[in-house]
Amino acid sequence: MACTTILAGKKATFDGSCMIARNDDNANGKFAVKKYCVVLPEDQPRTYTSVISHVTIDLPDNPMAYTAVPNVNPKLQGIWAASGINAANVAMTATETITSNVRVLGADPLVEYVPAKDGKPEQPGGIGEEDLLVLTLPYIHSAREGVRRLGALHEQFGTYEMNGIAFCDADEVWFFESVGGHHWIASRLPDNCYAVLPNSFSEDSFDLNDALTRQENFMCSSDMRTFIEENHLALTDGGLFNPRLAFGSHTDADHVYNTPRMWYGQRYFNPTTVKWDGPDAQFTPRSDDMPWCRKPERLITVDDIKYVLSSNYQGTPYDPYTKSPQAGIYRPIGINRTAFVSIAQVNGALPEGYRAIEWIAFASNVYNCVIPQFTNVLTAPKYLSGTTMDVTTGNLYWDNRLISALADPYHADCIVDVERYQQSLGAVSRQLVNEAIAKAADVIDIHAYLADVNQKIADVASVQTQQLLDTVLRTSTMEMTNSYQCSDQ
């Protein structure tokens, strides 16, 4: 999937939360119909079979409840649970599809499914984006444990694609990147930093000694040093190992599809740290050497993360909604084929019963508003979980999809109403969250209490989102090509 990920450490955020966020973007011309739900232990499979690769994996018998954003119809391409937070307040988002090079893939080929042919039985493939959340999130009690479990799965079963996966708990944020068919590395994000990650191999500095011994800030496959040395993958002479150079791609396509997204995100969070624009810019949208992470110039909010994940390069010559000669030359962050956005927020300053919130919206981020949901619940509101395969209204997925498609052709006419909606719904949602946190310490049944708060937020979202749909529909209808001002009324 062509996604964008943002990570933020607890000392980089406004309230001390660890945050991981991702736009889950569909492949061009495809739209996965999504819902937000809670998966209870009794609903978690004990034996899992991948639809795409046909691999079968036995799972532990002690899963925790977790939230997920799966496909509504898993028979098409599988579950694709994508993003969630479990009952231990550990968040995971999977995956950021990443690129590699022929030297890596020649040394450790991807494990692809081979169908039965000429009397030979099928050969199952490895694991991939379809599978990773279901195989990992229900069984981990920390971000580190998530890295270790996922790493073990990669080593045992292999993978048929290169992916980046984020984990966080109340204290740490980790980013995992697969390397070829069976290898992997993972880095702990410094607490005072953030990272904006497009569809390319991102980590640019890696301490192999730490990864293979103390594992304070790095982890990797146990044979990683040997793998690098035997296949001559290191491209630097001395100093810390640079995995981006060794494992990543360095193509012209990266400069229009990937590096511009990292450039815009770092430009937003660090507007004055370096010079981003003009002929003497230190970094441009085509720079390959931007750092994996930075310390932001100010503390980061949920709204900042949503803004960057909604970006169409506004404020630059590359904004497709302008008439600039350079408009639309780079792949936007907030693209038309986004399936959903998830922002996981885990705040260690709050009690365990209500420290985790997942912010959810569907379709193009330019026109939606993230809805907060406490994750320590046993059910999700129908407005978020009741998505149908048929196009309809009355659920957040299709309301968001319809608003996006109707508003985009008339962006200048609709965007003011969209921004008013985002401001209004965002304010009311946060008010309800703040009130809930203030009262939660005295609650006996925290699951029921938080589910009630989630329902109130969903009810407000339903009313305001459908009001926006009505407004956008009227605006777009009045702008139809066959309109005519003279009437008989």
KACORDA-V660062 format. One line per field, one symbol per residue. psi: psi as a letter, one per 30 degrees, with the letter a starting at -180 (. if undefined). burial: I if it has 9 or more other ideal C-beta (glycine too) atoms within 8 Angstrom, else O. A space follows every 10 residues. Layout:
psi=???
burial=???
//
This chain:
psi=kilkkkkklf gflfggkkkk lkkjkllkgk jkkllklkjl effklfkkkk eefgkkkkll ghllllllil kejffegaeh fdklklfghk lkkjljklla lfeefeeill jkkjlkkhfk lljkaalaee feeefeefgk gleeeeeeee eeeeeefllg lklkkkklaf elkkkkkkja fflllkkkkk fgllkjjahl kekgkkjeee egdehefkll kfgeeeeeef ghfkgljlak kjfeeeflli leeeffedee eeeeeeeefi ffeljfllfg keklfgkfgk kellklflkk leeeeeeefg khhkglfgjf glgkfgkgfk kleilfgkel kkjkjjjffl lefhfkkkkk llakfegakk kkkkfilfll kffefhklfk kalgleeeee eeeeeeeefh eefffeeeee eeeeeeeeee eeeeeeefff fgkejeeeee eeeeeeeeee eeeeefeeee eeeeeeefgl eglkeklg.
burial=IIIIIIIIII OIIOOOIIII IIIIIIOOOO OIIIIIIIIO IOOIOOOIOI IIIIIIIOIO OOIIIIIIII IIOIOOIIII IIIIIIOIII IIIIIIIIII IOIIIOIIOI IOIOOOOOOO OOOIIIIIII IIIIIIIIII OIIIIIIIII IOIIIOIIII IIIIIIIIII OIIIIIIIII IIIIIIIIIO IOIIIIIIII IIIIOIIIOI IIOOIOOIII IOOIOOIIOO IOIIOOOOOO IIIIIIIIIO OOOIIIIIII IIIIIIIIII OOOOOIOOOO IOIOIOIOOI OIIIOIOOOI OIOIIIIIII IIIOOOOIII OOOOOOIOOI IIIIIOIIII IIIIIIIIOO OOOIIIIIII IIIIIIIIII IIIIIIIOOI IOIIIIIOOO OOOIIIIIII IIIIOIIIOI IOOIIOIIOO IIOIIIOIII OIIOOIIOOI OOOOOIIOII IOIIIIIIII IIOIIIIIIO IIIOIIOOIO OOOOOOOOO
//
